[in-house]
Amino acid sequence: MGAKFGPAGNAESFKTMGYRKTIQVPEYIVKMGLDAYEYQCGRGVRITPEAAREFGQKAKEMQVSLSLHSPYYISLSGIEEEKRLGSIEYIRQSAEAAAAMGAQRVVVHSGSCSKISREQALGLAKDTLMKAYQCLDREGLGHIRLCPETMGKINQLGTLEEVLELCLIDERLIPCIDFGHLNARTFGALNSFEGMKGVFDMVENKLGISRLREFHAHFSKIEYTLNGGEKCHLTFADTTYGPSFEPVAELIARKNCSPTIICESAGTQAEDAVTMKQMYHQALQNS
């Protein structure tokens, strides 16, 4: 199996290499030497079922593994009941689009806890996810793996512990470990091998080895502030903030994991995904 690598959406090089249309993405991914792609629905699920099927067919032909990022405005922990339950509809739309394109995974933002306690926010998020799966099961979309994401801002729900707690409610849930987000919200605690090892150990202890081995991940270097956490996404050219991918590559190889690693660098996400893939193959040779 092995790890798969790809960008979130299109890097700047997509256009500079002469590509224009979404249907050309799989060809671009393969040309870059990658094998995964995260389709972005951050501002809403706007792709038609027909376009999704066509895109998925092309990705399948090119052996590109797809995942989908659901709308950013989903809030699993929203305190307004109507809005929170409205998030279930957005999750359904995302799962429907993912299923049409043959994607197995839908990444979901965990939510906010700025006006309530973290415990209350976590309780609401659990309830939303349970109701979301009831909805997906009714719609014949129960095979889609929802991936709650670790978040980068301190007032957001989405510490590693909170995301793993969410994943306990259903075996189908896979954590989306955003290493840049975790590093930002812990002010650089993941900028060492030991820091990264702590993440892997916690996932294994809480969810077991099988879900550790198939985790979903976002990776980028992220600037942060000491009062709020995440500020902005950077590129691998950054030498100030981190985190570094080498420890992750080593741990993936050591633990025999087959994650999907999606790069969210600012504009160079495909190129930086290639760098990560090279580091991973180097780690495999060394292990």
FENRAKA-V47032 format. One record per backbone hydrogen bond with DSSP energy under -0.5 kcal/mol. CO is the residue of the C=O (numbers start at 1). NH is the residue of the N-H. If there is no record, write none. Layout:
CO|NH / CO|NH
This chain:
4|261 / 5|35 / 5|36 / 6|263 / 7|9 / 7|38 / 11|14 / 12|15 / 12|16 / 13|17 / 14|19 / 15|18 / 21|24 / 22|25 / 24|28 / 25|29 / 26|30 / 27|31 / 28|32 / 29|34 / 30|33 / 35|65 / 36|7 / 37|39 / 37|67 / 38|9 / 39|41 / 39|69 / 41|44 / 42|72 / 42|73 / 44|46 / 48|52 / 49|53 / 50|54 / 51|55 / 52|56 / 53|57 / 54|58 / 55|59 / 56|60 / 57|61 / 58|62 / 59|64 / 60|63 / 63|65 / 65|37 / 66|104 / 66|105 / 67|39 / 68|70 / 68|107 / 69|41 / 71|74 / 75|78 / 79|81 / 80|84 / 81|85 / 82|86 / 83|87 / 84|87 / 85|88 / 85|89 / 86|89 / 86|90 / 87|91 / 88|92 / 89|93 / 90|94 / 91|95 / 92|96 / 93|97 / 94|98 / 95|99 / 96|100 / 97|101 / 98|102 / 98|103 / 99|102 / 104|145 / 105|68 / 106|147 / 107|70 / 108|149 / 109|76 / 111|157 / 117|121 / 118|122 / 119|123 / 120|124 / 121|125 / 122|126 / 123|127 / 124|128 / 125|129 / 126|130 / 127|131 / 128|132 / 129|133 / 130|134 / 131|135 / 132|136 / 133|137 / 134|138 / 135|139 / 136|141 / 136|142 / 137|140 / 141|144 / 144|146 / 145|106 / 146|148 / 146|174 / 147|108 / 148|176 / 149|110 / 152|230 / 153|156 / 155|113 / 158|151 / 159|163 / 160|164 / 161|165 / 162|166 / 163|167 / 164|168 / 165|168 / 166|169 / 167|170 / 170|173 / 175|177 / 175|216 / 176|150 / 176|178 / 177|179 / 177|218 / 178|182 / 179|183 / 180|184 / 181|185 / 182|186 / 183|188 / 184|187 / 188|191 / 190|192 / 192|196 / 193|197 / 194|198 / 195|199 / 196|199 / 196|200 / 197|201 / 198|202 / 199|203 / 200|204 / 201|205 / 202|206 / 203|207 / 203|208 / 204|208 / 208|212 / 209|213 / 210|214 / 212|215 / 213|258 / 215|260 / 216|177 / 217|262 / 218|179 / 219|264 / 221|234 / 223|231 / 223|232 / 225|229 / 228|154 / 229|225 / 232|223 / 234|266 / 235|238 / 242|222 / 245|249 / 246|250 / 247|251 / 248|252 / 249|253 / 250|254 / 251|255 / 252|257 / 253|256 / 259|4 / 259|261 / 260|217 / 260|262 / 261|6 / 261|263 / 262|219 / 263|8 / 265|267 / 267|12 / 268|272 / 269|273 / 270|274 / 271|275 / 272|276 / 273|277 / 274|278 / 275|279 / 276|280 / 277|281 / 278|282 / 279|283 / 280|284 / 281|285 / 282|286 / 283|287
